[in-house]
């Protein structure tokens, strides 16, 4: 008999711990390889932890609601035989250029021998990572494999099928990228609070505690500065009213104002790449991709920020589908771990609740966040060749919070002004 330590795997960028929410197995239960043993939750999403080995669960080291650090042993599984997990042999089905393939595999093995698969934002089970290391699979190759498991995860069968057909494919060698250092959260000092007889004391839930910690840490990390600008969106309102029925009929999706705003933000980020950065200590990371975070309120009152990847490459239809999909899955609690990873800039729609403008807190380690205010009918001065007159216009405020450590007023103000320019220059004759 051998004993295997089941550890908490890395769940994605910036996730250092998770809370045990439910044990799917109890002591004495038989466990199959890659079978889910427990459910965990982070401030991002809920997930399952699978077993790398087949055996019997003999010890549970953490109880429900306990907080576990990434890499900590959470359970002990007893396996039959002396080996914890055997790497299956993969035989080639047909003769190939053996010398060339062997040489390519050796090069890949040398590259991935010290590869850190935890650098990936995707979740891989310990079994999958071990097989990948033994077979010389690079991180780039592993991330490219289409998974058939839960939430698109790569399981053992997916990896073995890939290895089986790998001989006819060129080896992919990835250059390991060092993960950004996590900024330690500051320790808050407790302040005495008086309680009266009729007051009710309610403990924060797990997610609210995490959100609270991140918000305080962000304010203490970034030098928050705000810029506000009023935007005339009359043309956008009229255009949406005109096409929203046809849009829903053709695309099967509702057309809200959010994707139109997100489209303008993505364009402005391309114009001002200095806003599409992150801070890591004394270093600035210039992000290649434009991944827009979209703050979404959950039914329980908490907040989550799913991410639209490569938002600048989407047309309005694609943006609307992405916004609706992420919003619906966030409310239903069906977001995948990857859905909340990799954001480079965040947008929050405070106008949904009637707020005219706000001062949003930056989503670390990003350097900016834009709040969309409520659209209101207001009297405004309209300039024409014949002179000025007063008219009723649809207007809103854009509130831009940015990190003054690395973004000065010229950049922060110019960026939000460019967003406003794109919105005011909206083409009312465009198709969707």
C-alpha positions as CSV (number, residue, x, y, z in Angstrom):
1,X,0.0,0.0,0.0
2,X,1.1,3.6,-0.8
3,X,-0.2,6.9,0.4
4,X,-0.8,9.8,-1.9
5,X,-1.1,13.4,-0.7
6,X,-3.9,15.3,-2.5
7,X,-2.9,19.0,-2.7
8,X,-4.9,22.1,-3.6
9,X,-3.9,22.9,-7.2
10,X,-3.4,26.4,-8.5
11,X,-6.7,27.7,-9.8
12,X,-5.5,30.7,-11.8
13,X,-3.7,34.0,-11.8
14,X,-3.6,35.8,-8.4
15,X,-5.6,33.0,-6.6
16,X,-3.5,32.0,-3.5
17,X,-6.2,30.2,-1.5
18,X,-9.6,28.6,-1.6
19,X,-12.4,27.7,0.8
20,X,-13.6,24.1,1.2
21,X,-17.3,24.2,0.5
22,X,-18.2,20.5,0.2
23,X,-16.6,17.1,0.5
24,X,-17.9,14.8,-2.3
25,X,-16.2,11.8,-0.7
26,X,-15.9,10.7,2.9
27,X,-13.2,8.6,4.6
28,X,-13.4,5.0,3.4
29,X,-14.9,5.9,0.0
30,X,-13.3,4.4,-3.2
31,X,-12.0,7.0,-5.6
32,X,-11.4,6.6,-9.3
33,X,-8.6,8.4,-11.1
34,X,-9.6,12.0,-12.1
35,X,-12.8,11.7,-10.0
36,X,-13.8,14.8,-8.1
37,X,-13.1,14.5,-4.4
38,X,-14.3,17.9,-3.0
39,X,-15.7,21.3,-4.0
40,X,-13.8,24.5,-3.4
41,X,-14.6,28.2,-3.8
42,X,-12.4,31.3,-4.4
43,X,-13.3,34.9,-4.7
44,X,-13.7,34.2,-8.4
45,X,-15.7,31.0,-9.0
46,X,-16.5,27.6,-7.5
47,X,-14.7,24.5,-8.7
48,X,-13.9,20.8,-8.0
49,X,-10.6,19.1,-7.1
50,X,-10.1,15.8,-8.8
51,X,-7.9,12.9,-7.7
52,X,-4.7,12.1,-9.5
53,X,-4.8,8.4,-8.4
54,X,-7.3,5.6,-7.8
55,X,-7.6,4.4,-4.3
56,X,-9.4,4.9,-1.0
57,X,-9.8,8.1,0.9
58,X,-8.2,7.5,4.3
59,X,-7.8,11.0,5.8
60,X,-9.4,14.4,5.4
61,X,-7.2,17.2,6.6
62,X,-9.6,20.2,6.3
63,X,-13.2,20.7,7.2
64,X,-15.9,22.5,5.3
65,X,-15.4,26.3,5.4
66,X,-11.7,25.9,6.1
67,X,-9.4,28.1,4.1
68,X,-6.6,26.2,2.3
69,X,-3.5,27.7,0.7
70,X,-2.5,26.6,-2.9
71,X,-0.1,23.6,-2.6
72,X,-1.3,22.5,0.9
73,X,-2.2,18.8,1.4
74,X,-6.0,18.5,1.8
75,X,-6.4,14.7,1.9
76,X,-4.6,11.4,2.0
77,X,-5.5,8.7,-0.5
78,X,-4.3,5.1,-0.1
79,X,-3.4,3.3,-3.3
80,X,-2.7,-0.3,-4.1
81,X,0.8,-1.3,-5.0
82,X,4.1,0.6,-4.4
83,X,3.7,3.2,-7.1
84,X,1.5,6.2,-6.6
85,X,0.7,6.6,-10.2
86,X,2.1,4.9,-13.3
87,X,2.6,6.7,-16.5
88,X,1.0,4.6,-19.3
89,X,3.0,3.6,-22.3
90,X,2.0,5.1,-25.6
91,X,2.8,3.0,-28.7
92,X,2.9,4.4,-32.2
93,X,0.3,3.0,-34.6
94,X,2.5,3.4,-37.7
95,X,6.2,3.8,-38.5
96,X,7.3,7.4,-38.6
97,X,10.6,9.2,-38.9
98,X,11.7,7.9,-35.5
99,X,15.0,9.7,-35.4
100,X,13.4,13.1,-36.1
101,X,10.5,12.5,-33.7
102,X,12.8,11.3,-30.9
103,X,15.0,14.4,-31.4
104,X,12.1,16.7,-31.2
105,X,10.7,15.0,-28.1
106,X,14.1,15.3,-26.4
107,X,14.2,19.0,-27.2
108,X,10.7,19.4,-25.8
109,X,11.6,17.4,-22.7
110,X,14.6,19.6,-22.0
111,X,12.4,22.6,-22.2
112,X,9.6,21.4,-20.0
113,X,11.7,19.6,-17.5
114,X,11.7,22.7,-15.4
115,X,8.4,24.1,-16.8
116,X,5.9,25.5,-14.3
117,X,2.5,24.4,-15.4
118,X,1.0,26.5,-12.6
119,X,1.9,29.5,-14.7
120,X,-1.1,28.8,-16.8
121,X,-4.5,30.4,-16.1
122,X,-6.2,27.0,-17.0
123,X,-6.8,24.3,-14.5
124,X,-4.9,21.0,-15.0
125,X,-5.2,18.0,-12.6
126,X,-2.0,16.7,-11.0
127,X,-2.3,13.5,-13.1
128,X,-2.4,15.5,-16.4
129,X,0.5,17.6,-15.4
130,X,2.6,14.6,-14.4
131,X,1.9,12.8,-17.7
132,X,2.7,16.0,-19.6
133,X,6.1,16.3,-17.8
134,X,6.9,12.6,-18.4
135,X,6.0,12.9,-22.1
136,X,7.8,16.2,-22.8
137,X,4.5,18.1,-23.4
138,X,5.2,21.9,-23.2
139,X,2.8,24.3,-21.5
140,X,1.9,25.8,-24.9
141,X,0.9,22.3,-26.2
142,X,-1.1,21.5,-23.1
143,X,-3.1,24.7,-23.3
144,X,-3.8,24.1,-26.9
145,X,-5.4,20.6,-26.3
146,X,-9.2,20.7,-26.5
147,X,-10.6,19.2,-23.3
148,X,-13.7,17.0,-23.0
149,X,-14.0,17.2,-19.2
150,X,-16.1,19.4,-17.0
151,X,-15.9,23.1,-18.1
152,X,-13.6,22.1,-21.0
153,X,-10.9,20.7,-18.8
154,X,-8.2,18.5,-20.3
155,X,-8.4,15.0,-18.7
156,X,-6.2,11.9,-19.0
157,X,-7.9,10.5,-22.1
158,X,-7.6,13.9,-23.9
159,X,-3.9,14.0,-23.2
160,X,-3.2,10.4,-24.1
161,X,-5.1,10.8,-27.4
162,X,-3.0,13.9,-28.1
163,X,0.2,11.9,-27.4
164,X,-0.9,9.1,-29.6
165,X,-1.2,11.4,-32.6
166,X,1.7,13.6,-31.6
167,X,4.3,11.9,-33.8
168,X,3.0,13.6,-37.0
169,X,2.9,17.0,-35.4
170,X,5.9,19.4,-34.8
171,X,7.0,19.9,-31.2
172,X,6.0,23.2,-29.7
173,X,8.5,24.7,-27.3
174,X,7.3,27.3,-24.9
175,X,9.4,29.9,-23.1
176,X,8.4,29.9,-19.5
177,X,7.1,33.3,-18.3
178,X,7.6,34.3,-14.7
179,X,4.2,34.9,-12.9
180,X,3.7,38.4,-11.5
181,X,4.4,38.7,-7.8
182,X,1.3,38.9,-5.6
183,X,0.9,42.1,-3.7
184,X,0.4,41.1,0.0
185,X,-2.8,42.4,1.5
186,X,-2.3,44.9,4.3
187,X,-3.4,44.0,7.8
188,X,-6.4,46.1,8.9
189,X,-6.7,47.3,12.5
190,X,-9.9,46.3,14.2
191,X,-12.1,49.3,15.3
192,X,-14.4,48.8,18.3
193,X,-18.1,49.0,17.3
194,X,-20.9,49.7,19.8
195,X,-23.9,47.4,19.6
196,X,-27.3,48.3,20.9
197,X,-29.9,45.9,22.2
198,X,-32.0,45.8,19.0
199,X,-29.1,45.5,16.6
200,X,-28.6,42.2,14.7
201,X,-25.0,40.9,14.2
202,X,-24.6,39.0,10.9
203,X,-21.2,37.5,9.9
204,X,-20.1,38.3,6.3
205,X,-20.2,35.3,3.9
206,X,-17.0,34.0,2.4
207,X,-17.2,36.0,-0.8
208,X,-18.0,39.3,1.0
209,X,-15.0,38.8,3.3
210,X,-12.7,38.4,0.2
211,X,-14.2,41.3,-1.6
212,X,-13.8,43.4,1.5
213,X,-10.1,42.5,1.7
214,X,-9.5,43.2,-2.0
215,X,-11.2,46.6,-1.9
216,X,-9.2,47.8,1.1
217,X,-6.0,46.4,-0.4
218,X,-6.6,48.2,-3.7
219,X,-7.2,51.6,-2.0
220,X,-4.1,51.2,0.0
221,X,-2.0,50.0,-3.0
222,X,-3.1,52.4,-5.8
223,X,-3.1,56.2,-5.7
224,X,-6.7,56.6,-6.9
225,X,-7.5,59.7,-9.0
226,X,-10.8,60.3,-10.9
227,X,-11.8,62.1,-14.1
228,X,-15.4,62.8,-15.1
229,X,-16.8,63.6,-18.4
230,X,-20.4,64.1,-19.7
231,X,-21.3,62.5,-22.9
232,X,-24.2,63.1,-25.3
233,X,-25.5,59.6,-26.3
234,X,-28.7,60.8,-28.0
235,X,-27.7,59.2,-31.3
236,X,-26.9,55.9,-29.6
237,X,-30.3,55.8,-27.8
238,X,-32.2,56.6,-31.0
239,X,-30.2,54.0,-33.0
240,X,-30.7,51.2,-30.4
241,X,-34.5,52.0,-30.2
242,X,-34.6,51.6,-34.0
243,X,-32.7,48.3,-34.4
244,X,-33.1,46.4,-31.1
245,X,-36.1,44.4,-32.3
246,X,-34.5,43.4,-35.5
247,X,-31.3,42.6,-33.6
248,X,-33.0,40.3,-31.3
249,X,-34.9,38.6,-34.1
250,X,-31.8,38.0,-36.2
251,X,-29.3,37.2,-33.4
252,X,-31.5,35.8,-30.7
253,X,-29.9,38.2,-28.2
254,X,-31.0,41.4,-26.5
255,X,-29.1,44.5,-27.5
256,X,-28.3,46.6,-24.4
257,X,-26.2,49.7,-24.1
258,X,-23.3,47.8,-22.4
259,X,-21.7,46.2,-25.6
260,X,-21.9,49.6,-27.4
261,X,-20.0,51.2,-24.5
262,X,-17.5,48.3,-24.3
263,X,-16.8,48.6,-28.0
264,X,-15.8,52.3,-27.5
265,X,-13.6,51.4,-24.5
266,X,-11.8,48.7,-26.5
267,X,-11.1,51.2,-29.3
268,X,-9.8,53.8,-26.8
269,X,-7.5,51.2,-25.2
270,X,-5.9,50.5,-28.6
271,X,-5.4,54.3,-28.9
272,X,-4.0,54.6,-25.4
273,X,-2.1,51.4,-24.6
274,X,-0.7,53.1,-21.5
275,X,-4.0,52.3,-19.8
276,X,-3.8,48.6,-20.7
277,X,-1.0,47.8,-18.3
278,X,-0.5,46.2,-14.9
279,X,1.9,47.1,-12.0
280,X,4.2,44.5,-10.4
281,X,6.2,46.2,-7.7
282,X,8.6,48.6,-9.5
283,X,7.8,47.1,-12.9
284,X,5.1,47.9,-15.5
285,X,3.7,45.1,-17.5
286,X,2.4,46.2,-20.9
287,X,-0.4,43.9,-21.8
288,X,-0.6,42.6,-25.4
289,X,-4.2,41.6,-25.3
290,X,-7.2,43.8,-24.5
291,X,-9.3,41.8,-22.1
292,X,-12.2,43.8,-20.6
293,X,-13.5,43.0,-17.2
294,X,-17.3,43.5,-16.8
295,X,-18.4,44.0,-13.2
296,X,-21.6,42.0,-12.6
297,X,-23.8,42.1,-9.5
298,X,-24.9,38.6,-8.2
299,X,-28.4,37.8,-6.9
300,X,-26.9,37.5,-3.3
301,X,-25.6,41.1,-3.5
302,X,-22.0,40.2,-4.1
303,X,-19.9,41.1,-7.1
304,X,-17.9,39.2,-9.7
305,X,-15.9,40.4,-12.7
306,X,-16.0,38.1,-15.7
307,X,-13.6,38.9,-18.6
308,X,-14.2,39.4,-22.3
309,X,-11.0,38.2,-23.9
310,X,-9.6,40.0,-26.9
311,X,-12.5,42.5,-26.8
312,X,-10.9,44.7,-29.5
313,X,-11.3,41.9,-32.0
314,X,-15.1,41.6,-31.6
315,X,-17.7,43.4,-33.7
316,X,-20.8,44.7,-32.0
317,X,-22.7,41.4,-32.4
318,X,-19.8,39.4,-30.9
319,X,-19.5,41.9,-28.1
320,X,-23.3,41.7,-27.3
321,X,-23.2,37.9,-27.3
322,X,-20.1,37.9,-25.0
323,X,-21.7,40.4,-22.6
324,X,-25.0,38.5,-22.4
325,X,-23.3,35.1,-22.1
326,X,-21.0,36.2,-19.2
327,X,-23.8,38.1,-17.5
328,X,-26.3,35.3,-17.6
329,X,-23.8,32.7,-16.5
330,X,-22.6,34.9,-13.6
331,X,-26.1,35.2,-12.3
332,X,-26.6,31.5,-12.6
333,X,-23.3,30.7,-10.9
334,X,-22.0,28.8,-14.0
335,X,-18.8,30.8,-14.7
336,X,-15.7,28.8,-15.4
337,X,-12.4,29.7,-13.6
338,X,-11.0,31.0,-16.9
339,X,-13.9,33.4,-17.3
340,X,-12.6,35.6,-14.5
341,X,-8.9,35.5,-15.4
342,X,-6.7,37.7,-17.4
343,X,-8.5,41.1,-17.3
344,X,-6.5,44.1,-18.3
345,X,-9.1,46.9,-17.8
346,X,-12.5,46.9,-16.1
347,X,-15.9,48.6,-16.8
348,X,-18.7,48.8,-14.3
349,X,-22.2,50.0,-15.0
350,X,-23.4,52.0,-12.0
351,X,-26.2,53.5,-14.1
352,X,-28.1,50.2,-13.8
353,X,-29.0,51.3,-10.2
354,X,-29.7,54.9,-11.2
355,X,-26.4,56.3,-10.2
356,X,-25.3,59.3,-12.3
357,X,-21.6,58.8,-11.6
358,X,-19.3,57.1,-9.1
359,X,-15.7,56.6,-8.0
360,X,-15.0,52.9,-8.6
361,X,-12.1,51.1,-7.0
362,X,-9.4,49.7,-9.3
363,X,-9.4,46.0,-9.9
364,X,-5.8,45.1,-9.0
365,X,-3.3,44.7,-10.6
366,X,-4.9,46.8,-13.3
367,X,-4.5,50.6,-13.4
368,X,-7.9,51.8,-14.4
369,X,-11.7,51.2,-14.2
370,X,-14.5,53.1,-15.9
371,X,-18.0,53.6,-14.4
372,X,-20.9,54.1,-16.8
373,X,-23.6,56.4,-15.3
374,X,-27.3,56.4,-15.9
375,X,-28.6,57.9,-19.2
376,X,-30.9,60.8,-18.5
377,X,-32.9,63.3,-20.5
378,X,-31.5,66.8,-19.8
379,X,-31.8,70.3,-21.3
380,X,-28.6,71.1,-23.2
381,X,-27.2,73.9,-25.4
382,X,-27.0,72.7,-29.0
383,X,-24.6,74.5,-31.3
384,X,-25.7,74.8,-34.9
385,X,-24.5,77.0,-37.9
386,X,-27.7,79.1,-37.4
387,X,-26.8,79.6,-33.7
388,X,-27.3,78.0,-30.3
389,X,-30.5,76.8,-28.9
390,X,-31.8,74.7,-26.0
391,X,-32.9,71.1,-26.6
392,X,-33.6,67.9,-24.8
393,X,-30.7,65.4,-25.1
394,X,-29.8,62.0,-23.7
395,X,-26.7,62.3,-21.6
396,X,-24.6,60.3,-19.2
397,X,-21.4,60.6,-17.2
398,X,-18.3,58.5,-17.6
399,X,-16.3,58.3,-14.3
400,X,-12.7,57.1,-14.7
401,X,-10.6,56.0,-11.8
402,X,-6.9,55.4,-12.5
403,X,-3.7,54.7,-10.6
404,X,-1.7,57.9,-10.3
405,X,1.5,55.9,-9.5
406,X,1.8,55.1,-13.2
407,X,-1.0,57.1,-15.0
408,X,-0.9,60.9,-14.9
409,X,-3.8,63.2,-15.5
410,X,-3.0,63.8,-19.2
411,X,-3.2,60.1,-20.0
412,X,-6.2,59.3,-17.7
413,X,-8.2,62.3,-18.9
414,X,-7.3,61.8,-22.6
415,X,-8.4,58.2,-22.4
416,X,-11.8,58.9,-21.0
417,X,-12.2,61.8,-23.5
418,X,-11.5,59.4,-26.4
419,X,-14.2,57.0,-25.1
420,X,-16.6,60.0,-25.1
421,X,-15.6,61.0,-28.6
422,X,-16.3,57.5,-29.9
423,X,-19.7,57.5,-28.3
424,X,-20.7,61.0,-29.5
425,X,-19.5,60.2,-33.0
426,X,-21.6,57.0,-33.2
427,X,-22.8,56.3,-36.7
428,X,-26.6,56.2,-36.7
429,X,-26.6,54.6,-40.2
430,X,-24.4,51.7,-39.2
431,X,-25.5,48.1,-39.4
432,X,-25.2,45.8,-36.5
